[in-house]
Amino acid sequence: MSHHDTLQRLLADPRVAKGPEHWTLYREGRLPEGWPLMTFVTVPGLTTSDGADHRRLRGLVSQALTPRRVDALAPAVRQRVLGLLDELAAAVGPDGSVDLRARFAYPLPMDVIGELLGLRAEQQDRLHELSDIMVSSSAVPGAGAAAARDMGGLLAALVAEKRAAPADDLTSALIAAREEQDRLSEEELIGILLQLVVAGHETTLNLVSNAVLALLAHPDQLALVLGGEVPWSAVVEETLRRDSPVGHFPMRYALEDIDLGEVVIPAGDGFLASYAAAGRDPGHWEDADRFDLTRSPIRHLSLGHGPHFCIGSVLARLEAETALRELFTRFPGLRAAEDAPPRPIASFLSNSVSSLRVRLS
């Protein structure tokens, strides 16, 4: 679904489900072996559950991902950003440019989700590699399923470590919720951790990259925020609206025939939510393609809507706003490297660029 208003209605429509048991093709075993989206459709957790089951899982994660835990991360996020800016400056190549996506936008959210979940550095790197394969649209057949299995195994090992030696992290909190209340199965625990890893770093990585790309392409808008005429939060929201970090997210299913006027979604059919298209719907937004920090209000769907609204939205906004503010404070003369234009990333989920080479001054 790509029209903003139609998608907004469907995201909150009780006739739309997330559980794969409602999808005729899945229920009848008609999906091809090695289908790359299978993990996203079947992994137990927040994005594949409905009703009371979804409320139970969301409640448990909300208890662990508390505002206190997120607020406590703010100083660490800023310090990590400042450290990454030092590393970015040191990584400038002989041609005077550096890949900002690889050197800055990627390590920040992975470090934060690693801190949140209690991951070691080597575990973070491997999880990023596996996540990239899982969301790629150019991986060889079967690679996505193999990556999902490997990620599940790594996360199962993490759970075993934290069960043996609990710490002040989200993984330990989720384990405690399971064992104290017996409300979270082992499969659900692994599935939720997998979803948090993918959603917790891919989206913020793309959000920061897209925001920098937009600001460098629109110096008049960059001048507004550097001059204090608009807040950095406006950059985050307009980027989410115009260049949603998640292009399309699988899957949703019609519980009954849903008449949308021009088209009917038959009961048992699946469909994708196209957040990237909804953000540029000319029927909803005036001059939808324009990057405009003065839009008010900027009410987009890029973090979802309804019962499945992004549970990590506060953290994602904190990371992106901190990263952008400190980046342009440190390097106000930041500009794109003209000889290395960015290319769209090959992904069915991620909506961003594969690299972002810049000059720091």
C-alpha positions as CSV (number, residue, x, y, z in Angstrom):
1,M,0.0,0.0,0.0
2,S,1.5,3.3,-1.1
3,H,-1.1,6.1,-0.6
4,H,-0.6,7.8,2.8
5,D,-4.2,7.9,3.9
6,T,-5.0,4.4,2.7
7,L,-1.9,3.0,4.5
8,Q,-2.7,4.8,7.7
9,R,-6.2,3.3,7.7
10,L,-4.8,-0.2,7.0
11,L,-2.1,0.0,9.7
12,A,-4.9,0.4,12.4
13,D,-7.6,-1.7,10.7
14,P,-8.7,-4.7,12.8
15,R,-9.3,-6.6,9.6
16,V,-5.5,-6.6,9.0
17,A,-3.3,-9.1,10.7
18,K,0.5,-9.8,11.1
19,G,0.4,-13.5,11.9
20,P,1.5,-15.7,8.9
21,E,-1.2,-18.2,9.7
22,H,-3.6,-15.8,8.1
23,W,-1.7,-15.8,4.7
24,T,-3.1,-18.3,2.2
25,L,0.1,-18.9,0.4
26,Y,2.0,-19.6,3.6
27,R,-0.8,-21.7,5.1
28,E,-1.0,-23.9,2.0
29,G,2.8,-24.3,1.7
30,R,3.0,-22.5,-1.7
31,L,5.9,-20.2,-0.9
32,P,9.1,-21.2,-2.7
33,E,11.9,-22.9,-0.7
34,G,14.5,-20.3,0.3
35,W,12.2,-17.4,-0.2
36,P,14.3,-14.5,1.2
37,L,11.5,-12.9,3.3
38,M,10.5,-16.1,5.1
39,T,12.3,-15.1,8.3
40,F,10.5,-11.7,8.5
41,V,7.2,-13.5,8.0
42,T,7.7,-16.4,10.5
43,V,10.1,-15.4,13.3
44,P,8.1,-15.3,16.5
45,G,7.9,-11.8,18.0
46,L,6.5,-8.3,17.9
47,T,6.2,-8.0,14.1
48,T,4.4,-11.4,13.5
49,S,1.8,-11.4,16.3
50,D,-1.7,-10.0,16.8
51,G,-4.2,-9.1,19.5
52,A,-3.6,-10.3,23.0
53,D,-0.4,-12.1,22.0
54,H,1.1,-9.0,20.6
55,R,0.0,-6.9,23.6
56,R,1.7,-9.5,25.9
57,L,5.0,-9.4,23.9
58,R,4.9,-5.6,23.6
59,G,4.2,-5.2,27.3
60,L,7.2,-7.3,28.2
61,V,9.6,-5.4,25.9
62,S,8.2,-2.1,27.1
63,Q,9.0,-3.2,30.7
64,A,12.6,-3.8,29.7
65,L,13.0,-0.9,27.2
66,T,11.9,1.6,29.8
67,P,12.2,5.4,29.4
68,R,14.7,5.3,32.2
69,R,16.9,2.9,30.3
70,V,16.7,5.1,27.1
71,D,17.3,8.3,29.1
72,A,20.3,6.7,30.7
73,L,21.8,6.0,27.2
74,A,21.7,9.7,26.2
75,P,25.2,10.7,27.6
76,A,26.7,7.5,26.3
77,V,25.2,8.2,22.8
78,R,26.7,11.7,22.7
79,Q,30.1,10.5,23.9
80,R,30.1,7.7,21.3
81,V,29.1,10.3,18.6
82,L,32.1,12.5,19.6
83,G,34.4,9.6,19.5
84,L,33.2,8.5,16.1
85,L,33.7,12.1,14.8
86,D,37.4,11.9,15.8
87,E,37.6,8.5,14.0
88,L,35.9,10.0,11.0
89,A,38.5,12.8,10.7
90,A,41.3,10.3,11.1
91,A,39.9,8.1,8.3
92,V,40.0,10.7,5.5
93,G,41.7,9.1,2.5
94,P,44.5,10.5,0.3
95,D,41.8,12.0,-2.0
96,G,40.4,14.0,0.9
97,S,37.1,12.1,1.2
98,V,35.7,9.5,3.7
99,D,32.7,7.2,3.6
100,L,30.4,8.8,6.2
101,R,27.9,5.9,6.1
102,A,30.5,3.3,6.8
103,R,32.6,5.3,9.3
104,F,29.9,7.2,11.2
105,A,26.3,6.3,10.4
106,Y,26.8,2.5,10.7
107,P,28.9,2.1,13.9
108,L,26.7,4.5,16.0
109,P,23.4,2.5,16.1
110,M,25.2,-0.8,16.2
111,D,27.2,0.3,19.2
112,V,24.0,1.6,20.9
113,I,22.0,-1.6,20.2
114,G,25.1,-3.5,21.3
115,E,25.2,-1.6,24.6
116,L,21.5,-2.0,25.1
117,L,21.5,-5.8,24.5
118,G,24.9,-6.4,26.2
119,L,26.7,-7.5,23.0
120,R,30.5,-7.8,22.7
121,A,32.2,-6.0,19.8
122,E,32.8,-9.1,17.8
123,Q,29.2,-10.1,18.2
124,Q,28.1,-6.7,16.9
125,D,30.2,-6.9,13.8
126,R,28.9,-10.4,12.9
127,L,25.3,-9.4,13.6
128,H,25.6,-6.4,11.2
129,E,27.0,-8.7,8.5
130,L,24.1,-11.1,8.9
131,S,21.5,-8.3,9.0
132,D,22.8,-6.9,5.8
133,I,22.4,-10.3,4.1
134,M,18.9,-10.7,5.5
135,V,17.6,-7.5,4.0
136,S,19.6,-7.6,0.7
137,S,17.7,-8.0,-2.6
138,S,20.9,-9.1,-4.4
139,A,22.0,-12.0,-2.1
140,V,22.2,-15.5,-3.7
141,P,19.2,-17.7,-3.2
142,G,19.1,-19.2,0.3
143,A,21.6,-16.7,1.7
144,G,19.0,-14.8,3.7
145,A,17.6,-18.0,5.3
146,A,21.2,-19.1,6.2
147,A,22.0,-15.7,7.7
148,A,18.8,-15.8,9.8
149,R,19.8,-19.2,11.1
150,D,23.3,-18.0,12.0
151,M,21.8,-14.9,13.7
152,G,19.5,-17.1,15.7
153,G,22.4,-19.2,16.8
154,L,24.4,-16.2,17.8
155,L,21.5,-14.7,19.8
156,A,20.8,-18.1,21.5
157,A,24.5,-18.1,22.6
158,L,24.0,-14.5,23.9
159,V,20.9,-15.6,25.9
160,A,22.9,-18.5,27.4
161,E,25.7,-16.1,28.4
162,K,23.3,-13.7,30.0
163,R,21.3,-16.4,31.8
164,A,24.6,-17.6,33.4
165,A,25.8,-14.1,34.2
166,P,22.9,-11.5,34.2
167,A,23.8,-7.8,33.7
168,D,22.1,-4.5,33.5
169,D,21.1,-4.9,29.8
170,L,17.9,-5.5,27.8
171,T,18.7,-9.1,27.1
172,S,19.0,-9.9,30.8
173,A,15.8,-8.0,31.5
174,L,13.9,-10.0,28.9
175,I,15.3,-13.3,30.3
176,A,14.1,-12.3,33.7
177,A,10.7,-11.4,32.4
178,R,10.4,-14.8,30.9
179,E,11.6,-16.8,33.9
180,E,9.8,-14.8,36.6
181,Q,6.5,-14.6,34.8
182,D,6.7,-17.5,32.4
183,R,5.2,-15.3,29.7
184,L,7.9,-15.3,27.0
185,S,9.0,-18.6,25.3
186,E,12.6,-19.3,24.2
187,E,11.6,-18.9,20.5
188,E,9.9,-15.5,21.2
189,L,12.9,-14.3,23.2
190,I,15.3,-15.1,20.3
191,G,12.8,-13.7,17.8
192,I,12.4,-10.4,19.7
193,L,16.2,-10.0,20.0
194,L,16.6,-10.7,16.2
195,Q,13.9,-8.0,15.4
196,L,15.5,-5.5,17.8
197,V,19.0,-6.0,16.2
198,V,17.7,-5.6,12.6
199,A,15.3,-2.8,13.4
200,G,17.5,-1.2,16.0
201,H,20.5,-0.5,13.7
202,E,19.4,-0.7,10.0
203,T,16.7,2.0,10.4
204,T,18.9,4.5,12.3
205,L,21.8,3.8,10.0
206,N,19.6,4.7,7.0
207,L,18.0,7.7,8.8
208,V,21.3,9.4,9.6
209,S,22.6,8.7,6.1
210,N,19.5,10.0,4.4
211,A,19.4,13.1,6.5
212,V,23.0,14.0,5.7
213,L,22.4,13.4,2.0
214,A,19.3,15.6,2.1
215,L,21.0,18.5,4.0
216,L,24.0,18.5,1.7
217,A,21.7,18.6,-1.3
218,H,19.7,21.5,0.1
219,P,22.1,24.1,1.6
220,D,19.2,26.5,2.1
221,Q,17.6,24.0,4.6
222,L,21.0,23.3,6.2
223,A,21.4,27.1,6.8
224,L,18.0,27.2,8.6
225,V,19.0,24.5,11.1
226,L,22.6,25.8,11.5
227,G,21.2,29.3,12.1
228,G,18.8,28.0,14.8
229,E,15.7,28.9,12.9
230,V,14.5,25.2,13.0
231,P,15.4,22.5,15.5
232,W,17.4,19.4,14.6
233,S,14.3,17.4,15.4
234,A,12.7,18.9,12.3
235,V,15.5,17.4,10.2
236,V,14.8,14.0,11.7
237,E,11.1,14.2,11.1
238,E,11.3,15.6,7.5
239,T,13.9,12.9,6.6
240,L,11.6,10.2,8.0
241,R,8.8,11.7,6.0
242,R,10.6,12.2,2.7
243,D,13.2,9.4,2.7
244,S,11.8,6.8,5.0
245,P,14.7,4.5,6.2
246,V,12.4,1.5,5.7
247,G,11.2,1.4,2.2
248,H,8.7,-1.5,2.4
249,F,8.1,-3.8,5.4
250,P,6.7,-7.3,5.2
251,M,4.0,-8.5,5.7
252,R,0.3,-7.9,6.5
253,Y,-2.7,-10.0,5.7
254,A,-6.4,-9.4,5.0
255,L,-8.6,-11.3,7.4
256,E,-11.6,-10.6,5.2
257,D,-12.2,-8.9,1.8
258,I,-11.2,-5.2,2.3
259,D,-12.7,-2.8,-0.2
260,L,-10.4,0.2,-0.8
261,G,-12.6,1.7,-3.5
262,E,-10.4,1.2,-6.5
263,V,-9.2,-2.2,-5.4
264,V,-10.2,-5.0,-3.1
265,I,-7.7,-7.0,-1.0
266,P,-9.1,-10.5,-0.9
267,A,-9.2,-12.4,2.4
268,G,-6.0,-14.3,2.9
269,D,-3.9,-12.1,0.6
270,G,-0.7,-10.5,1.9
271,F,0.6,-7.0,1.1
272,L,3.6,-4.8,1.9
273,A,3.4,-1.5,3.7
274,S,5.3,1.0,1.5
275,Y,6.4,3.7,3.9
276,A,8.8,5.3,1.3
277,A,6.0,5.8,-1.2
278,A,3.5,7.1,1.5
279,G,6.0,9.7,2.5
280,R,6.0,11.2,-1.0
281,D,2.3,10.8,-1.8
282,P,1.4,13.9,-3.7
283,G,-2.2,13.4,-2.7
284,H,-1.3,14.0,0.9
285,W,1.7,16.3,0.9
286,E,2.1,19.6,-0.9
287,D,5.2,19.4,-3.2
288,A,5.9,16.0,-1.7
289,D,9.4,15.6,-3.2
290,R,10.7,18.8,-1.6
291,F,12.9,18.6,1.5
292,D,11.3,21.4,3.6
293,L,12.2,21.7,7.3
294,T,9.4,24.3,7.8
295,R,6.6,21.9,7.3
296,S,4.3,21.9,10.3
297,P,3.2,19.5,11.5
298,I,5.2,16.6,10.0
299,R,3.0,13.6,10.7
300,H,4.4,10.7,8.8
301,L,4.0,6.9,8.9
302,S,7.7,6.0,8.8
303,L,7.7,4.7,12.4
304,G,4.4,2.9,11.8
305,H,0.9,3.6,13.1
306,G,-1.6,1.8,15.3
307,P,-0.7,-1.2,17.5
308,H,2.6,-1.9,15.7
309,F,4.0,1.6,16.1
310,C,7.8,1.3,16.4
311,I,8.7,0.5,20.0
312,G,12.2,1.9,19.7
313,S,11.1,5.3,18.2
314,V,12.4,7.4,21.1
315,L,15.8,5.8,20.9
316,A,16.0,6.1,17.1
317,R,15.2,9.8,17.3
318,L,17.7,10.4,20.2
319,E,20.5,8.8,18.2
320,A,19.7,10.5,14.9
321,E,19.3,14.0,16.4
322,T,22.4,13.7,18.5
323,A,24.5,12.4,15.5
324,L,23.3,15.1,13.1
325,R,23.7,18.0,15.6
326,E,27.3,17.0,16.6
327,L,28.3,16.1,13.1
328,F,27.5,19.6,11.6
329,T,28.7,21.4,14.7
330,R,32.1,19.7,14.3
331,F,32.2,19.9,10.5
332,P,30.1,22.9,9.4
333,G,31.8,22.9,6.0
334,L,30.8,19.3,5.3
335,R,30.1,18.6,1.6
336,A,29.5,15.8,-0.7
337,A,32.4,14.3,-2.7
338,E,31.4,15.2,-6.2
339,D,33.5,12.4,-7.8
340,A,31.7,9.6,-5.8
341,P,27.9,10.0,-6.2
342,P,25.9,7.8,-3.8
343,R,24.1,4.7,-5.2
344,P,20.8,3.3,-3.9
345,I,21.3,0.3,-1.6
346,A,20.1,-3.1,-3.0
347,S,17.5,-4.0,-0.4
348,F,13.8,-4.9,-0.3
349,L,13.6,-3.2,3.2
350,S,16.3,-0.5,3.5
351,N,15.8,2.8,1.7
352,S,19.1,4.5,1.6
353,V,22.5,4.5,-0.2
354,S,25.3,2.0,-0.2
355,S,27.9,4.6,0.6
356,L,28.1,8.3,1.3
357,R,31.5,9.8,0.5
358,V,32.0,13.3,1.9
359,R,34.7,15.9,2.4
360,L,34.8,17.3,5.9
361,S,35.8,20.8,4.9
